[in-house]
Amino acid sequence: MTSKKHKVFNFTIILIPWLSLLFIGKRSIKRYSGAGVFIAIFEIINHLYGRKRKWWEFYEKPKSFKRDELPFDIGPYLPMSVWFLKLSYGNFKKFVFI
């Protein structure tokens, strides 16, 4: 059973990064969303495969992928990747630094 705090935290961790995309502009969202979706899908696959292969250990094991790990994949990863691609466009050194 998920606590109310956990649900609020998951909702917040998804909502805040997506709201930041309001400041990036429609053209940039269209331009970088494909790469952002690719990065998000790659991270989801990485979490699932890494858990299966036991690449890392948790002190308190996550009980559910949807409840514990998926909000981090669809929340911060996708909008942040769009922001990083926009901010570093045309400058490889800046991209590597970010």
C-alpha positions as CSV (number, residue, x, y, z in Angstrom):
1,M,0.0,0.0,0.0
2,T,1.3,3.4,-1.0
3,S,1.3,6.2,1.6
4,K,-0.1,9.6,0.8
5,K,3.3,11.2,1.2
6,H,4.7,8.8,-1.4
7,K,2.0,9.6,-3.9
8,V,2.4,13.3,-3.4
9,F,6.2,13.0,-3.8
10,N,5.8,11.0,-7.0
11,F,3.3,13.5,-8.4
12,T,5.6,16.4,-7.6
13,I,8.7,14.8,-9.0
14,I,6.8,14.3,-12.3
15,L,5.0,17.7,-12.4
16,I,7.8,20.2,-11.6
17,P,10.2,19.2,-14.4
18,W,7.4,19.1,-16.9
19,L,6.2,22.5,-15.9
20,S,9.7,23.8,-16.6
21,L,9.2,23.0,-20.3
22,L,6.8,25.9,-20.5
23,F,9.8,28.2,-20.6
24,I,11.7,26.4,-23.3
25,G,9.5,27.2,-26.3
26,K,7.4,25.2,-28.6
27,R,10.0,25.0,-31.4
28,S,12.6,23.6,-29.0
29,I,10.2,21.0,-27.6
30,K,9.5,19.8,-31.1
31,R,13.1,19.8,-32.0
32,Y,14.5,17.8,-29.0
33,S,11.5,15.7,-27.9
34,G,12.5,12.7,-30.0
35,A,15.9,12.5,-28.4
36,G,14.4,13.1,-25.0
37,V,11.9,10.2,-25.4
38,F,14.8,8.0,-26.6
39,I,16.8,8.9,-23.4
40,A,13.8,8.2,-21.2
41,I,13.1,4.8,-22.8
42,F,16.8,4.0,-22.5
43,E,16.7,4.8,-18.8
44,I,13.6,2.6,-18.3
45,I,15.3,-0.3,-20.0
46,N,18.5,0.3,-18.0
47,H,16.6,0.2,-14.7
48,L,14.7,-3.0,-15.6
49,Y,17.8,-4.7,-17.0
50,G,20.0,-3.5,-14.1
51,R,17.6,-4.8,-11.5
52,K,17.4,-8.2,-13.2
53,R,21.2,-8.5,-13.5
54,K,21.7,-7.1,-9.9
55,W,24.0,-4.3,-11.0
56,W,23.2,-2.4,-7.8
57,E,21.8,-3.1,-4.3
58,F,19.2,-1.2,-2.3
59,Y,19.1,-1.1,1.5
60,E,15.3,-1.0,1.3
61,K,14.4,-2.9,-1.9
62,P,11.9,-1.1,-4.1
63,K,8.7,-3.0,-4.0
64,S,7.2,-1.8,-7.3
65,F,8.8,-0.5,-10.4
66,K,5.8,1.7,-11.3
67,R,5.7,3.2,-7.8
68,D,9.4,3.6,-7.0
69,E,11.4,4.0,-10.1
70,L,9.1,5.0,-13.0
71,P,8.4,8.5,-11.7
72,F,12.1,9.3,-11.8
73,D,12.3,8.0,-15.4
74,I,9.3,10.0,-16.8
75,G,9.7,13.0,-14.4
76,P,13.2,14.4,-14.4
77,Y,15.0,12.5,-17.2
78,L,12.9,13.5,-20.2
79,P,12.5,17.3,-19.5
80,M,16.1,17.6,-18.3
81,S,17.4,15.9,-21.5
82,V,15.4,18.3,-23.6
83,W,16.8,21.3,-21.6
84,F,20.4,19.9,-21.9
85,L,20.1,19.4,-25.6
86,K,18.8,22.9,-26.1
87,L,21.4,24.6,-23.9
88,S,24.3,22.8,-25.5
89,Y,23.2,22.8,-29.1
90,G,26.2,23.3,-31.4
91,N,28.8,23.2,-28.6
92,F,30.2,19.7,-28.0
93,K,32.4,20.8,-25.1
94,K,29.3,22.3,-23.3
95,F,27.3,19.2,-24.0
96,V,30.1,17.0,-22.4
97,F,30.4,19.3,-19.4
98,I,26.6,19.3,-18.8
